[in-house]
Amino acid sequence: MTTMHKNPNQSGGALTDPVRYPSGASAPVRTKRAFVLVLMTLFIPGSAQIVAGDRKLGRTALRVTLTVWALGILTLVIAAVNRTMLLSIVTHPVGSLVIIVVLVALALGWAFLFLNTLRIIRPALLAPGMRPIIAVVLAVATLAASGSLGYLAYVLNVSRNAIGSIFNAGPAIDPVDGRYNFLMMGGDAGDDRTGRRPDSLSVISVDAKTGESAIISVPRNLQNAQFSEDSPMRQVYPDGYNCGNECLINAVNTEVTNNYQDLYPGVADPGAQATLEAVSGTLGITVQAYVLVDMDGFAKLIDAMGGIRIKAGGWVPISGPVTDEANGIHGMPDGWIPAGDVHLNGFQALWYGRSREFVDDYARIARQQCVQQAMLRQLDPATLLTKFEDIANAGTKVVDSNISSGQLGSFVDLALKSKNQPVKRLTIGPPDFDASFSTVPDFDLIHARVQELLTPSATPKANDSLVTDGSPGASAVMAGGDLAAGLPAGQLPSPGSTDFTPVTTTPDGTPITEELLNGLKAQGDEQGIRDLVATNGQCAPL
């Protein structure tokens, strides 16, 4: 008797399915099958194994896929109803570590499924010309899927390390009178100094619910600063920091670091904490935390961002060495930052915020506020995605803070709320107070103006300095009655406002150039330069 063997490719045969048994299929069908299996692994991981490979592996992978989809939907729901919770999980040291481990495991698992899909495809059955094409398609899909998860895990790990380096593990802070107040200090820490000397002091006050914010700038040369009632420095200076003309508010950090650290047992940075207390007492508010930026490393952070773009109202010198200590006169500038629309690299941005040659501190304060705004405006998702590692690494070298890492998520959420809202502003000096005000400050008046600024129901007048369009009014009413530093009203610094025309020519229409300014410097015509650069406090981010 002759045994008949059934052809598996005959109609009705058990092995005729070309998806699972491609050996008897035509070349076009095998090619189509290969592309479909790659797409199935890309969009529904595990499905290719269920229809054409190891069904047990496929079912396990599909369960993981469905679980991830469910978690993704849950994440979107949380983002919509409680964004603070989501940000707190992502920024928390333990939460971020769990997410990183899960992402790495998913990336490796997905990559394994793609390799398994390649085995299922059986490249040897494909036409010779299709084999490299399928290999390239599979490699691209693997990179897009597993590579994206791996990169996201890497970014979260960099962020986690940066958060651990910059922020501390202390207790969370509570809002006071419904607001969080953060002291931003631009510190100058040279090799010849003990501790940082803050050359830039500003309080960022944020409404804890709405995210509405205000910036209060304190000039570095403010005298007789008042310490808050709970400050240990009240034991030394009960009537304020009033030990003479050298006792400026920016000297508190160094003095405490050098002489009074014992008053702050267990405090990581006594000088920064004492400065925070001096600003709190001076403004009549409770400042809960500080962020200190080392200006010597600030340029690296700007460069990591790819620079910043601003509209500059006047030329700003990159000052050379001081040649006349008595009169504070520098030698020939090392360069100039021109008026108009400019793109600043880190070195230029640092000098743009630090230079005060030919103008006063208040023009510099206005430029510093503008640089801060430009950084926040240009730190968009695209910049973060492409430059995140450089920004994070630069930040760990530049930024120090006593903000709790566990509370960072809620503050990030507040920052997102604040990003597109107008900002109220007040400077304890021109254009909001007389130029001499910082020498003999009236603290009752300061407290009243600060409370006016921070009161939500306050409705600023048209010409008041507390306007909410992002800048003090150019014709602001001075507390002492005189305009800042004797400048005409139209030349007052207006940080954030774009309603100004950069001064690019002399009164007779001659273009202002670096050669012209250096020529005046060579002639010793300091006043001529002051006249031409008087508007360099005007600035707006682009």
PyMOL commands that set and color helices and strands:
alter all, ss='L'
color gray80, all
select helices_A, chain A and resi 22-24+27-43+47-52+55-81+83-91+93-121+123-125+131-166+232-235+249-259+261-263+270-283+295-305+346-354+361-378+381-398+405-418+443-454+484-486+489-491+514-522+526-533
alter helices_A, ss='H'
color red, helices_A
select strands_A, chain A and resi 179-188+197-207+213-218+289-294+308-312+316-318+322-324+329-330+335-337+340-344+399-401+423-427+539-541
alter strands_A, ss='S'
color yellow, strands_A
deselect
rebuild
show_as cartoon
